Amino acid sequence: MADQYDPAVAFQWVLTGPKYRIQSDQENRLDLCDHCDEAWLDGGEWALLQALQLTDQLPQIFTETWQQRISHEHSEQRLKARYQQLVGAADIEKAAAFRDWLNRHEKRAELLFFISQK
């Protein structure tokens, strides 16, 4: 006998299955059934995917690469927020602009050495 759809089983995997983040700045998470490889979209998640122009990338959201990138971005956002609390948002923006300039500079090593001198 072929497998038949069972709403109770489907709802159980929604409650207990893995959750996948869409973007680092979004709290919505997508559900994916480990058994049938079906996605569950609720809470306006399809509308969010459309607004973010990610509907054609839905399969990639469930990949380890996508989730690692999201995790890395989320960690960076938390670190930046922490430094903004410690130093202030305006100074962090200035420091970030300087860091970006320094990282692109052809004499980066020499400038870092100069900055480190008292």
C-alpha positions, -999 to +999 in steps of 0.1 A: +000+000+000+013+034-009+021+060+017-009+082+023-009+118+036-016+119+073-022+155+086-013+144+122+020+131+111+026+162+089+019+185+118+042+165+141+072+171+119+064+207+117+065+209+155+096+187+159+116+189+127+145+212+118+140+249+113+158+268+086+165+306+087+157+326+056+180+356+063+200+367+093+178+397+099+146+377+098+131+357+126+110+335+103+121+299+100+111+274+074+102+238+084+114+208+063+103+172+068+132+148+070+110+120+058+092+134+028+114+164+020+084+187+020+086+223+032+060+239+054+054+276+050+033+295+075+031+329+092+034+348+060+066+331+050+057+328+013+049+365+012+083+372+029+101+350+004+084+370-024+093+403-008+129+392-005+129+378-041+139+344-028+111+322-042+134+308-069+160+300-043+139+280-018+158+248-022+191+266-014+177+279+019+177+243+032+214+237+024+242+237+049+260+264+030+231+288+031+225+282+068+262+287+077+262+320+058+231+331+077+247+321+110+279+340+102+260+371+092+239+369+124+271+366+145+286+396+128+254+416+134+254+407+171+291+416+174+285+450+157+255+457+180+277+449+211+304+473+200+278+500+191+266+497+227+301+500+241+315+527+218+285+543+200+271+538+166+288+568+149+322+558+161+317+522+150+307+534+115+339+555+113+360+526+125+343+502+100+350+527+071+386+530+082+390+492+085+376+488+050+400+514+036+429+499+054+421+464+042+422+476+006+453+497+010+484+484-008+506+493+022+483+478+048+511+460+068+531+492+070+501+512+082+492+486+108+528+487+121+527+525+123+493+525+141+506+500+166+536+522+176+531+545+206 
